[in-house]
Amino acid sequence: MADAVFVRDGDRHVRPTVSDILHGEAEDHSTQVHRAQQRFTVPRMRKDVLVELPQDPLERVHRGHAVNLGLVLAISDDGPQVRGQWLPGGRSFRAERMKWAKVL
């Protein structure tokens, strides 16, 4: 169970594996956790959600977004692409993005 967390889904808690998480998006006082076919609202700030994960698959790419590095298909100056969706990438995170991207 090291690769899983429990999140609330209506009146129950479900266990998506951390590697299935595509990205996390900060809302006002909560975080939207996106999977391929499902989205969960976690009533915690994004930075707290990132700390609680059992491993570090999610990397911040913008002040409001964190992305699963293993699922990034493309990267540009504007941000990463995950499963056909382009996410915003902040300028202050660009150097770090290019470091983990290992561009040849």
Secondary structure by P-SEA (a helix, b strand, c coil): cccbbbbbccccccccccccccbbbbcccbbbbbcccbbbbbcccaaaaaaaccccccccccccccccccccccccccccccccbbbbbbccaaaaaaaaaccc
